[in-house]
Amino acid sequence: MPTPSSVRLRIGYACGALVTGAFTTLPGLLLLPYLTDTLGVGAALAGCVVLIPKAWAVLLTPLAGRAGDRTHARRGSRRRHILTGGLGAAAGFAAMLAGVTDGAAGAAWTGLGFLLTATAFAFFQAAYAALPADLADSPRERTRLVGGRVAGIAVAALTIGSAGPAIADADGGSLAGHRWAGLFGAAVMAAGALAVAFGPAHTRPAHTRPAAPPAPPDPPRTADGAHPARRLALLREIPAFAALLRTTALQMAATGCLLAAGPYFAEHILHDPDLTPLLVAAFVLPNLLVVPLWTRFAARHGHRAGLRTACALFAGGCLLLAAAPALPAPYAPAVLLIIGTAHAGQLLFLYAMLAETTAHDSAHTGRNRVGALSGLFSAAEALGIAAGPFLVALVALQPFGYTPSTTGQAAHQSATAQWGVLAAMSLLPALLTAAALLLLRDRRPGTPAPTIAQTTGELAQPRL
C-alpha cells in the first residue's frame, strides 16, 4: 500500500500536468480557429503563427534542460525553473489571446504572445519531465508518477477543452470572449506550476535513491545536449532514446491534428459548433479511466508492445471518423472515446519510456543528464504538437480553399473545403501514427527489456 507521502508526491506531481494540458489543449483547440475565423487570417499564415513559436521552443528546450541540470546540481532542486517557467507561461498565455485588433496586426500580437508562452514553458517542461527520474528509484514507482501525470493531463484537457471554447464563444467568438478564455487558461497554468513548485520540486522523498553525480561543468568534448552538434552526438550515443524521440514527435503531431481540426470538424462536418466540448470530453475522458488497464497490459507485455497496440488502436479510430458525415451525430463522440483510450496508453508508455531511458543513462554513465534528455524529449513533443495545426492549415485547409472570417463565426465553406476538414480529422492523424510505428526501432540487440512489474530498486534497461 502506498504511504501517505508517496500519495502526496504523486498528486503533487500530477498537478504539474495542468500546465502541460493547458499549453497543449487550449492553443491546439482555439488558436487556429481564432486566427482564421476571428482575426480573418488566411490558413497558411495562421499555420505559420502557430508553428514558429513552437519551433523556437524546440531549439530552446534542450538548453533549458541543460540549465535545469546545472541548477539541480547546485541546489538539489528544479523548483526555480518550474516556478518561473510555469508562471511566465501563464502570463504569456493571457497575452496570446488578448488580441487588440484583427488582421495581420492581430496575428503578430498573437504570435508574440505565443512566443513568450513557448519560451517560458520550455523551462517548465524540461524540469517537470525530469522529475520522475529524480524522485523515484524503481520502474514501478516512476510509472506510477507518469500515470498520475497522464491523469492530470486528462483533467486539464477535460476542464480547459470543455470550458475554454465555451468561454470564447460566450460573446459570439469575439476578441473579448477569447481574452476571457486566455485568462482562464493562465489561471489554470499558474495553479499547476505553484502546486509542483511547492510540492515535489521543493522536497525530495527520503526513500528515493541519491542523485546521479552531476555532469562536469562544460566538458569540451562531451555530448551533453547543450549544443546542436552535441545533441546529435547524444542521439547517436543512445539509439533507444533517438527512437523514442522519432515516435514521440510523430505521435504528438497526430494528436495536434486532432485538436486543431476538432472545432472545424464540429462546425463543417457535424454542422454543430456546440459539439466541440463534447468531442474534446470524449477524447480526454478515457485518460481518467483506462490508465490502470494499460499499466496492467504493460506489466505483462512490456512498454513497447503496449505502445504498438495503443498506436494501432489510435490510427484505426481516426480512420473510422471518415464515416461521420453519413452516420448519426453520436457516432463521432463514440469513436473519439476509442481514440482517447488509445491516446491514454500512448502517453503512459511514452512518458514511462522516457523515465526508464534517463534513469538507465544516469546509472550507466554516472552522469546527470536527466534534464538534457528530458529537454530533448520535450522539444520533440513541442515540435509534434506544433506540426499538427501547421499540417492541418497547409495540407487540409489552404489547398482545399478554406475561407477565413473576421466575425467570430466561421464562413460558409464549399464541399471541397469540407473534404479537407474531414481529411484533417481522420486520414492525416492516422497516417502520422502509422509513420510513428514504422520509425520505432529496437535498440541494440541482446539488451534485456524491462516491464513495469520489475523488482523495486532494480534499474531496468529501456524497452523501446
Secondary structure, 3 states (H helix, E strand, C coil): CCCHHHHHHHHHHHHCHHHHHHHHHHHHHHHHHHHHHCCCCCHHHHHHHHHHHHHHHHHHHHHHHHHHHHHHHHHCCCHHHHHHHHHHHHHHHHHHCCCCCCHHHHHHHHHHHHHHHHHHHHHHHHHHHHHHHHHCCCHHHHHHHHHHHHHHHHHHHHHHHHHHHHHHHCCCCCHHHHHHHHHHHHHHHHHHHHHHHCCCCCCCCCCCCCCCCECCCCCCCCCCCCCHHHHHHHHHHCHHHHHHHHHHHHHHHHHHHHHHHHHHHHHHCCCCHHHHHHHHHHHHCHHHHCHHHHHHHHHHHCHHHHHHHHHHHHHHHHHHHHHHHHCCCCHHHHHHHHHHHHHHHHHHHHHHHHHHHHHHHHHHHCCECHHHHHHHHHHHHHHHHHHHHHHHHHHHHCCCCCCCCCCCCCCCCCHHHHHHHHHHHCHHHHHHHHHHHHHCCCCCCCCCCCCCCCCCCCCCCCCC
